[in-house]
């Protein structure tokens, strides 16, 4: 493919930039489009992977067929088989009618499976059969059906790591990875960052009839040097923020003004305290259990503070001192005013008194092993009885049944706060809470949370 053809594709699909890695990815997409080979697009979240799936479909012989983009991470595990492959009437509760799945309705077209790494193992086995034989079976049926669908998959995680951990089928990985396309992150595209920023600010200014922004040379250098962990999506948000908040300034934006809109990695996350876990665990090990532990220890701290308050009030009265004496066993359990710090031992988390007033893991592994996304454990500052709290498992047995409603209430409040702080974006709210998006979806349904 020559540069003129690549440039024509860029204009057609709104792709801006001239980075060599970007041009190479477009070139591969153009070459593989004419075939029916399965394509795996890899790259960080927000780097524009879906645009490449559209290039492949639009330049293929299937361009007149249907194109469907599906986010595998946004579909609950219990319904994804029905969504993809359909179901028969009465196959499960609520299945009042038969339904065609996407692989049946898209026959002759292309299906884009985004976040393929989030697909459950059972569904992976069904997908493998489609890729190998073009066959599938509806949920609740025994009849094999045929389909002619091209599959383009995308992921922002390392699927080989997922294979090694047993979270992704190795045979499916090699079947999907027939032709790999890597979409480079924004930080590796150099001056493309400036071009994209100019495009976003110009579009915003035209839409809202305001003056387009100009950057000084220093601001351009600051912009290009910023790592942009959120890639193009983050750059667009920053461009729109600056456009609306600095539109009244009739002068170019300097580096100091621009820096105010670029989040720094040093900014603390005040929502949850994050702790690494030993033995090579990763952030993928998050579950709702960590969220419940957080709520449990918050409740224990509140009960402890309440005991202290009652003891102080009763201690100033004669009758109160007698009450304290009669219930000595209850008030002797109040913990000293010391912090707790977590330690890990083969997956069991213990809390021990900190000696320097700080919260840190016992025997932490070297920091360089964590990389840019450290394995974390979710806990906040915790006060509790050091003698009584030795293992996390003990806490669930010591919690009174009457506290269950309070526990659910606090869990619901934490979910509501996370959703508000992330503009009701489930993906980012789940990341802030340390749980999977599928678990968050289940909790939203459980607590009947209105996301409007």
N, C-alpha and C positions, 0 to 999 in steps of 0.2 A: 504494500500500500504506500502511495506517495503522500507527501505532506499536504497536498491540495485536497485529497480525499479525506484525510484525517480532519483537516480544518472544516470541511463541509459537514462532517458528522458532528463536530463540536457546535457549529452554528445551529444545526437542526435540533440538537438535544439540549442546548443551553449550557454547554460545558465550557468553562472559562479557564484558561491556563495553557502554558507551553512547557511545563516541566517534562523532561525526557521520560521519567517513569510513568507519567500520565499518558503521554503520547503512545508509549509502548503498550499500556493496558488497552487503550482504544484500538490500536492496531490488532491486538490479539482478538478482541471482541468482534471486530469487523471480519477477520479471517474465519473464525469459528462459526459465525452466524449462518453461513451457507450450508452448514452440516446439521445433523440432528444429535451431535454429541452433547453429553451432559457437562455443564460448566459449574465450577465452584468459584465464587467470587469472595475473596477475603479482603479484610481491611477493617480499620477501626470504625467505631460507631460515628456516624455523621460525616463520613468521608465521601459519600455519594455512590454507594454500591448499586442502588436501585437503577440509576441512570444507565449502567452497563447492561443490566438485564433488558431494559427497553431497547437499547442499541441492538442486542442480539436478536430480539424478537422482530423488530421492525425491518431488519436487513435480511431476514430469513424467508424461506418459502412459506412459512406459517404466518406471515404478516397480516393476512386477511382473516386469520383465526382469532380466537379470543385470547387475551392476556390477562392473567389474574396474579396479583401480588398478595401473598399471605405471610403474615407475621406469626411464625410458629410459637414465639414466646408469649403472645397475647391471647392465645386460645387455651382455655382450661384443659387439663389433661383428660378429664372425663368426656369431653365433647370433640376433641380434635379428630378422632377416627371418623366420627359421623360427619364432621365438616369436610374432610378430605375425600372420604370414600362413600358417604351416604349411609342410610340405614333403612331398615324395613319397619313397617307399622308394627307397634307393640314390642320392638326389640329392647326397649328400656322404658323406664317411667317418663312419661311426657311425649313419647314417640307416637302421636295420634295419627300420623300419616307417614307414608313412605317419602323419602327425600333423596334426591340425587346429590352426590358429593362433587367437589370441585374437579376431581379427576374425570368424572363422567361428563360434566357440563362443558369442560374445556377441551373435549376431544378434538384433535386437530390443531390445537393452539399451544400456548406456552404457560407454564406455571412457575412463578418465582417464589421460592420458599426462603424467606428472610429469617435470620436467626435460627438456622437449621440445627444448631447445637442445643437448642432448648427443646427439641422434639423428644417425646418419651420413647423409651426403648421399644415398647410394643408397636408404636406407630412406625418406628424405623424399620421394623421387620416387614410391615405392610408396604412401605415405600420401596424397599429393596426389591420386592416381588414385582412391583410396577416397573421399575427400572430394568429389570432383567427380562421379564416376559411380557410386559404390557398388560398384566392381569391384576385384578383386584376383586375383593368380595365386600359387599355392603355389610355393615354391622347388623347382626341378626339374621343373615342370609347364608346359604350354603352354595349359592350359584356364583360361578366364576364369570366375570365380565371382562371385556377387552377395552382398552383405551389406547389412543395414539397421542400422547402428550409429551412435549419436551419439557424437561425439568432444568431450571437454572436455580442454584442454591447460593446462599450468601451467609457468612458468619463473621462475627467480630471476635471470636475466641479461637484458640489453638485447638483444632479438632484432634490432633495427634495426642495432645495431653489428655483430652477427654476420652480418647480410646484407651490410653494406658490406665485411666482411673475407672474404666468400665462404664462410662456414661454415654459412650457413643460406639456404635458397631463398627468394627474395623472393616468388614466387607462393604458396608455402606459407604464408608469414607472413601475407599479406593474406587467405588463405582461412581460416586459423585465427582471425584477429583480427576475426571478424564482430561479436562482442559482447565488448569487453574489460571485465574486472573487476579492479580494483586493490585488493589487500589491504594496508592500511596497516601499516607496521612498528610494533612495540610502543612505541618511543620517541615516536611521534606520537599515542599514545592517552591521554596524560595520566593521570588517576586510574584508568583501567582497570588500570594496573599494580598498584595497591594491591588492587583487587578480585580480580585473578587470584592475587596472592600469598596473600591470605587464603583463597581457595578451595583452593589447593594445600596450604597448611599444615594446613587443617582436614581435608582428605581424608587426608593423611599421618598426622595425629594419630589419626583414627578408625581407620585401618587397623592401626596399631601400638599403639594404646591408650596414647598419651602426651598430655601437656597441650598444647593448641594454643598457638601463639606469639602474642604481642602485640607491636606495634611502638610506640615512642614517636613523638611528632610529628616530632622531628628525623629519626628513622629513616625515616619515611614520605616526608619531603622528599628524603632521600638516595636512596631507592628510585626515586621518580618521576623524579629528575634523571639517573639512570644511563641510558646510551644503549642497553644491551642489544643488542649486535650479533648475538647468537644468538636474539633475540626470545623467543617464548613458551617454546620448548624450553629456553633458557638460564635463564629465570625459574623454571621448574619445578625444574630441577636445583638452583638456589641455594636455593629454598624447602625442598627436601628435605634438603639439606646442613645448613642452619641448624636444621631441625626435629630432626634426630637428634643433632647435636653440642651444641645449646644447650637440649635438652629438660629438663635437670636444673636449669636456672636458673628460679627461681620469680619472675621479674621481667620486665617488658617489655624487648625488644631495643632498645638505643639505637643511635644513628648510628655510633658508634665500633665497636661489635661487628658491625653489619651491614657496615661497610666492609671488614672482614677477608674477607668472602665475595664481594666484588665485584671481579673482576679488573680491573687497571688497564692501560691501553695502554702504560704505561711499562715494564711487566715485560718483560725481554729474552727473546728466544727463543734458548735455548742449543743448540737442535738443529742449526740450519743458519744460516749467515750469508747475508743476503739483500741483493742488489745490484740497483739499477735498470739497465735496458738502454736504450740510446739509441734514437732514431728511433721513439718512440711505441709500443714493444712493450708488451704487457700480460701479466698473469699467465697468460693463456690460452696463451701460447707455451711453457709448460713442456713438457718431454718427458723421456724417460728419458736422453737425451744429457747433460743437466745433471747428473743423478745419477751417471752414469759419470765425467764430468769431475771431480766432487767426489772420487770414490774414487781416480781416477788421481793427483790431486795429493796426496792423503793418502799414497798408496803412495810417491810420489817423495820426500816429506818423510821418510818412514821410512827409505828407502834412503840418503838424504843423512845422516841422523843416524847410521846404521850405519857409513857411511864415516868419519865423524868419530871414532867410538868406536874403530874399528880403527886409524886413524892415530895417535890418542893412545896406544894400548897399544903399538904397534910402535915409536913414537918414543922410548920409554924404554929400548930394548934395542939393542945393537950390530947383531945379526942383523936386528932389526926395521927399523933405519934403512936397511940394505942392501935389504930387501924394498921399502920405500917408494921408494927410488931406482930400483929395477928396474921398478916399476909407477907411475912418476911421472905418466904420462898419466891413470891412473885416479883418483888422489887429487887431482890438480890441478883436477878438475871439481867439487870440493866447493864449494857456493855459500857466500858470506859470510853472516854472521849478520844478515841484514836481512829485513824483511817484504816481501811482495809485495802489490801492489794491482792490481786489474783495471782495464783501460780498454777501451772499445769503439770500433770503427771499422767502420761498415757491417756490423754483425752478426758481426764477427770479434773475439773477446775476446783481449786481450794482457795479460801480467802484467809490471809494471815495479816497481822498488824504490821503496818508500815513503820519503819524505823526512822525515816527522815521526813515524814509528812507528805510524801508524794505517792502517786499511784503508778506502779510499774509491775511488769510480770516478773516472777521469780525465775532466775536463770534464763534470761531472754536470749534467743539465738542471735547471731550477728545481724545487724541491720541491713547489710548489703544483700542478704538472701531474700528480702521482701520485694525488691524492685519498686516500680512505680505504683503498684497496687498491692500493698502489704496484706498478708493474711490477717484477719482481724477477728476479735471476739468482742461482743457488745456488752458493756457494763458501764454504769455511771459511778460517781463517787458513792460509796456504800458505807454505812455505819451499821454495825451489828455486834452480836455477842461472839467474841473470838472463841470462847470455850465451847459454845454450842454449835456454831457454824463451822464445820470442818470440810464438808463436801456439798457440792451443789445439790446432789441427790437427796440429802437430808432435809433440805429446805422444803421440798414439796410435801414431805411427810409431816413437818412441823406446822405447816400453814393450816389454819382453821378452815373448816368448810364454809363458815359464814363469810369468809373473805372472798369467796369465788366471784360474787357479783362485783365487788370492788375491783378485783383483778381484771375482769372483763371490761369494766368501765375505764380503767387506766389504759388498758391495751387499745381500746377504741379511741381514746383521746390522743394517744401517741400516733395512731394511724391518721387521724384527722389533721394533726399538726404537720405531719410529714407531707400529706397531700396538699395542704395550704401552702407550705413553703416551696413546693415544687409545681405550683400552678395546676394541680390535679393531674400531673403526668405520672402515671402508675410506675413507669420504668424507673424514674429518678427517685420517687418516693420509696420504692422497694429497696433501691440501693442505699438510701439514707437509713432505712430501718434495718438493713442487713438481712433481708429475706428475699426469696425469689418473687418474681412478678406474679407467678401462678399462686403462690401462697397469699400474697397481698390481695389478689382478686377474690380468693376464697374468703378471706377475712372481711372484705368489703361487703360481700353477699351475706355473710353470717351476721354482721352488725347492722345491715341495712343502711349503709352509709350513702348519703346522697352526694355525688361528685359534682353536681352542678355548681 
